[in-house]
Amino acid sequence: ETGVTQTPRHLVMGMTNKKSLKCEQHLGHNAMYWYKQSAKKPLELMFVYSLEERVENNSVPSRFSPECPNSSHLFLHLHTLQPEDSALYLCASSQGTGTRKETQYFGPGTRLLVL
Amino acid sequence: SQQGEEDPQALSIQEGENATMNCSYKTSINNLQWYRQNSGRGLVHLILIRSNEREKHSGRLRVTLDTSKKSSSLLITASRAADTASYFCATWSTSYGKLTFGQGTILTVHP
């Protein structure tokens, strides 16, 4: 266990559904990240939150909406997704300052299938 | 792009043998990290080597970094079936302020 949990672990949804992915970190970190991992592609950084403020949004479609209510929790709200959005969604955290932010701790991921 | 590229894409060996994976990248970095991912799960940080270091050890892991060639290698000695996983290199640059991952090497260790 890395100290980062994600729920649900598996999710199947239709293109008209609304669902949310949840991430919680128990490491006292103040930066959190969402990544998308698709088959045969490198990890894609989606969003970065530092001290609960979004500091990066890598041109992610608006059908993905992140929320960071506090430094321990991160959500990814999903709405009207496309089949190509099917992937493993990984949450990570790090200490958001100094050299410690360079190492990230990952959750187990949510395997998402969009039908 | 700072993206790293791993080589080979897949590696299959017998238990007890050594496994070597390589990573190349394109721009200047502050450090390079290796992560492991078991099938369908999250990534686990293995080791970090800074740009002013040339070699680092952690247990059965040995990492080298050649900044002049913009390349790194990960050596796993005396491999075990439990080492079966995907291995990713990731580069960190203060300029980019984020980790950039390669596509990974799939290692299979046969008992």
Contacts between the chains, C-beta under 8 A, distances in Angstrom:
chain1	res1	chain2	res2	distance
A	2	B	42	6.6
A	2	B	44	6.6
A	4	B	42	7.2
A	6	B	42	7.8
A	40	B	103	7.1
A	41	B	103	7.0
A	42	B	3	6.2
A	42	B	100	7.8
A	42	B	101	4.9
A	42	B	102	6.0
A	42	B	103	5.0
A	42	B	104	7.8
A	43	B	43	7.9
A	43	B	88	7.4
A	43	B	101	4.2
A	45	B	98	5.9
A	45	B	99	7.6
A	48	B	98	7.0
A	56	B	98	7.1
A	88	B	40	6.8
A	90	B	42	5.8
A	90	B	43	7.1
A	92	B	42	7.9
A	92	B	43	7.8
A	102	B	30	7.4
A	102	B	31	6.0
A	102	B	33	7.4
A	102	B	48	7.0
A	102	B	92	4.7
A	102	B	99	7.4
A	103	B	33	6.8
A	103	B	45	5.5
A	103	B	48	6.2
A	104	B	43	7.9
A	104	B	45	7.1
A	104	B	99	6.2
A	105	B	45	6.9
A	106	B	35	7.8
A	106	B	42	3.6
A	106	B	43	4.4
A	106	B	44	7.1
A	107	B	42	5.1
A	108	B	41	5.0
A	108	B	42	4.6
A	109	B	40	7.1
A	109	B	41	6.4
A	109	B	42	5.3
A	111	B	40	6.5
